């Protein structure tokens, strides 16, 4: 039981640190012609790594955090456009 708690704490710490890191990445939203695509590039790299080494928890956590960040940014942009 102690190992599971420690593992969950490690995953949570890793997840939070990675979420903070990807918030710094630039990503153009709703404009396909120009801008930065650092977050998309990171997502592609994680996807490719997951294909090479399937089932690794780190890639799963990274993928989840990237998806959350992209969803957050789209929601933020859409909320700003509606007001």
N, C-alpha and C positions, 0 to 999 in steps of 0.2 A: 504494500500500500504506500509506503514511504517513497519508493521509487516512482510510482505513478504521480504522486503529488509533485515530486521534484521535476519529473518530466513535463508535467502540465505547466509548472511555474517557468521552466526553461522555454517552453513553446510560447507562453504568454509574453515573456520578456523579449524573445526573439521577434514575435509578431509586432509588438509595440515599437521596438527599435526600427524594424523594417518599414512600418507604416510612417514613422517620422521621416525616414530616409526618402521614401517615394513621394512624400508631400512636397519635397524640394524640387522634384523633377518637373520639367516643363512639358506641357501638353496642349496643343491647339485643340479647342473644342468647337464644333459646329462650323469649321472653316477648313475645307479639304485642300485648298490651294496653297496655303502657306503656313508657316509656323513651325514650332518644335514638336517632336514626337518622341521625347525621351521615355515617357511612360509606356507608349506602344512598343518601343524598341526593347525595353526591359521585359515586357510581357512576352514578346517573341523569344527572347533569350531564355526565359524561365520555361516556356513551353518546349523549346528544343532540348533543354537540359532534362526536363521531365521525361521526354521520349528516350533519351540515352540511359537514364537511371530512374525507371518508373518506381513509384511508391515511396520516394524519399520525402520525409515529412517537411523538410525545409522548403522544397519546391511547392508543395501543397500549400503551405502557409503563405509563401510569397505570392502565389497565384491568387489566393483568397484576398489578400491585402490589396493587390493591384486592382482586382475587380471592385472591391469596396471603394477604393480611391477614385477610380474612373466613374463609378456610379455617383459618388459624392460630388464630383466636379460637374457632371452633366446636370445633376439636380440643382446645384448652385447656379449654374449658368441659366437654366430654364427658369428658376425663381426670379433671377435678376431681370430676365427678359419679360416676364409677366407683370412686373411692377413698374 
